[in-house]
């Protein structure tokens, strides 16, 4: 769902950036394979040592951090698809109109994770 | 709820494990033992007091001495080991080698592989019916449940389930197996005598670990993408409750006497404790990063939690006698309402460093993920 969300959100200037963490060895290869499998075209950054994740208090995956235009952390967590969508709409109210369409993409992805 | 800051605890030279300070009253952290990479779960050899931790991304079982709380050995296994179970009667351990599509048989005294059993694609969940001498294995890509004679090491039957068939538990009294189909959000119920599917239940999203609890005559399954646990009443065969827990519950087990259930909440670094007789979350314990499977040490009752992110095994003592007075909740995010600390991280595709200033004055979401 995250790619659908990213494309729709992009119309309002809201970006989604993936940060890969805790891969162990070969992070770049594992992350690349994952993105190919799930058709992810978003920017993907590598936080191999998890140093940045720890700075933010991220203690597991998937975890979403919502940042508003003043660079303030406006939301944190939201691991289920419903919560991700809800927080994304809170950050960018323009997305509310696309809610039904985005919820439908969740049904298309039986895996169910917010990706 | 107690908070743990892993970053503030240092590892002295030559130390086998980090020993955290005593925290709040609901639980006591005893140790955090470094293991191989990406531990997904563990199984205990009660007779020798050893835990076998499935270090998925090191392709090994890390052996932890539960008395000394240190690593005492490693057994190499196939690519991406997932679930394990011990047959005490024959002194053997069984592990799913997911990418190799086989179940590996390890002699617990020789501590090495002695046999393998080929199974349909991507075996991911395993459970033993010790009395009937049957091993049940959920095969995710094969979309089936493999039934194995554990003494003859022979595949007896494969029962069609659905895509992502994995976690499985057995109601030994009624001889019914419950297999969660992770990709479909359903559970297939199987008659163990005829090896046929007899029912199909709707669950939450991403159901993975399944555990039987005779003490509450129920089977529990955690729904990793719905942040909940479904309880199936074995008398009625129906889902009797859906219990909200922490974010991303992917592993689950019962306490020794079956009065409570533990879930490893991969997305938030906690363990939820659920009452087996009241369907309520009693408390949430902070453990390592991205916890997955958990198991109670049969000798002490201590909970052993495999943290796939920090690559450690948390050992804790649950001191709860019932629900905590305040409702269980995840720790509030420390940075909520504060400026996001700047980042400078390499871009996967270009290798170049990207700085957070590229996103200044933009709204954005940072999605922290792992491929596993």
Contacts between the chains, C-beta under 8 A, distances in Angstrom:
chain1	res1	chain2	res2	distance
A	2	B	367	6.3
A	13	B	362	6.2
A	13	B	363	6.7
A	14	B	362	7.7
A	14	B	363	4.7
A	14	B	364	6.5
A	14	B	365	7.3
A	15	B	359	6.6
A	15	B	362	6.0
A	15	B	363	7.5
A	15	B	364	4.1
A	15	B	365	7.4
A	16	B	364	6.7
A	16	B	365	4.7
A	16	B	367	6.0
A	17	B	359	7.4
A	17	B	364	5.9
A	17	B	365	7.2
A	17	B	366	5.5
A	17	B	367	7.0
A	18	B	367	4.9
A	18	B	369	5.9
A	19	B	345	7.0
A	19	B	366	5.5
A	19	B	367	6.8
A	19	B	368	5.0
A	19	B	369	7.2
A	20	B	348	6.9
A	20	B	369	6.2
A	20	B	370	6.8
A	20	B	371	7.4
A	21	B	309	7.4
A	21	B	368	5.4
A	21	B	369	7.4
A	21	B	370	6.1
A	22	B	38	7.7
A	22	B	289	6.7
A	22	B	290	6.0
A	22	B	308	7.0
A	22	B	309	4.2
A	22	B	310	7.9
A	22	B	370	4.9
A	23	B	57	7.6
A	23	B	370	6.1
A	23	B	371	6.4
A	23	B	372	7.9
A	24	B	37	3.9
A	24	B	38	5.3
A	24	B	57	4.0
A	24	B	58	7.4
A	24	B	311	7.2
A	25	B	37	6.8
A	25	B	57	6.8
A	28	B	348	6.1
A	30	B	371	4.5
A	31	B	348	5.4
A	31	B	371	6.2
A	32	B	348	6.3
A	33	B	371	6.8
A	34	B	369	7.7
A	34	B	371	3.9
A	35	B	348	7.4
A	42	B	367	8.0
A	43	B	347	6.6
A	43	B	354	7.1
A	44	B	347	7.2
A	44	B	348	4.0
A	44	B	349	7.0
A	45	B	343	7.4
A	45	B	345	4.0
A	45	B	346	6.7
A	45	B	347	6.2
A	45	B	348	6.9
A	45	B	354	6.0
A	46	B	345	6.1
A	46	B	346	5.1
A	46	B	347	7.9
A	46	B	348	5.8
A	47	B	345	5.7
A	47	B	368	7.6
A	50	B	289	7.2
A	50	B	309	7.1
A	52	B	341	7.8
A	52	B	343	5.2
A	52	B	345	6.3
A	53	B	368	5.8
A	54	B	6	7.5
A	54	B	7	5.7
A	55	B	341	5.1
A	56	B	335	5.9
A	56	B	340	7.6
A	56	B	341	6.9
A	56	B	366	7.8
A	57	B	331	7.9
A	57	B	333	5.7
A	57	B	334	4.6
A	57	B	335	6.2
A	58	B	368	5.0
A	59	B	268	5.8
A	59	B	269	2.9
A	59	B	270	7.8
A	59	B	286	7.9
A	59	B	289	5.3
A	59	B	290	7.5
A	59	B	309	7.6
A	60	B	247	6.8
A	60	B	248	6.2
A	60	B	265	6.8
A	60	B	266	5.2
A	60	B	267	4.2
A	60	B	268	4.8
A	60	B	269	4.8
A	60	B	289	6.3
A	60	B	290	4.5
A	60	B	291	7.4
A	60	B	309	6.5
A	61	B	248	7.5
A	61	B	266	6.6
A	61	B	267	6.0
A	61	B	290	5.7
A	61	B	309	7.1
A	61	B	368	5.6
A	61	B	369	5.3
A	61	B	370	4.7
A	62	B	248	7.1
A	62	B	267	5.8
A	62	B	367	6.4
A	62	B	368	6.4
A	62	B	369	5.1
A	63	B	247	7.7
A	63	B	267	5.8
A	63	B	268	7.3
A	63	B	367	7.9
A	63	B	368	4.6
A	64	B	365	5.5
A	64	B	366	7.0
A	64	B	367	5.3
A	64	B	368	7.4
A	65	B	335	8.0
A	65	B	340	7.3
A	65	B	365	7.0
A	65	B	366	4.3
A	65	B	368	7.3
A	66	B	365	5.5
A	67	B	340	5.1
A	67	B	359	7.4
A	67	B	363	6.7
A	67	B	364	5.3
A	67	B	365	7.3
A	67	B	366	6.9
A	68	B	363	5.6
A	69	B	361	5.5
A	69	B	362	6.4
A	69	B	363	5.3
A	71	B	339	5.4
A	71	B	340	5.5
A	71	B	356	7.9
A	71	B	360	6.4
A	71	B	361	8.0
A	72	B	337	6.6
A	72	B	338	6.8
A	72	B	339	5.9
A	72	B	340	7.0
A	73	B	333	7.1
A	73	B	335	4.5
A	73	B	336	5.6
A	73	B	337	6.8
A	73	B	338	6.0
A	73	B	339	7.5
A	73	B	340	5.3
A	74	B	336	7.9
A	74	B	337	8.0
A	75	B	336	7.5
A	76	B	333	3.4
A	76	B	335	7.1
A	76	B	336	5.6
A	77	B	247	6.2
A	77	B	267	7.7
A	77	B	268	7.1
A	77	B	330	6.9
A	77	B	333	6.7
A	79	B	225	7.9
A	79	B	227	6.7
A	79	B	247	4.1
A	79	B	248	5.1
A	79	B	267	4.1
A	79	B	268	7.6
A	80	B	205	7.7
A	80	B	225	6.1
A	80	B	226	6.2
A	80	B	227	5.6
A	80	B	247	7.7
A	81	B	205	7.9
A	81	B	225	7.1
A	84	B	365	7.9
A	87	B	365	7.9
A	88	B	365	6.6
A	91	B	363	5.5
A	91	B	365	7.3
A	92	B	363	5.8
A	110	B	163	7.5
A	110	B	183	4.8
A	110	B	184	6.0
A	110	B	185	7.2
A	111	B	182	8.0
A	111	B	183	5.9
A	111	B	206	7.0
A	111	B	225	7.6
A	112	B	185	6.8
A	112	B	205	3.6
A	112	B	206	4.5
A	112	B	224	7.9
A	112	B	225	3.7
A	112	B	226	7.7
A	113	B	206	6.4
A	113	B	224	7.5
A	113	B	225	5.2
A	114	B	225	7.6
A	114	B	367	7.4
A	115	B	367	7.8
A	115	B	369	6.7
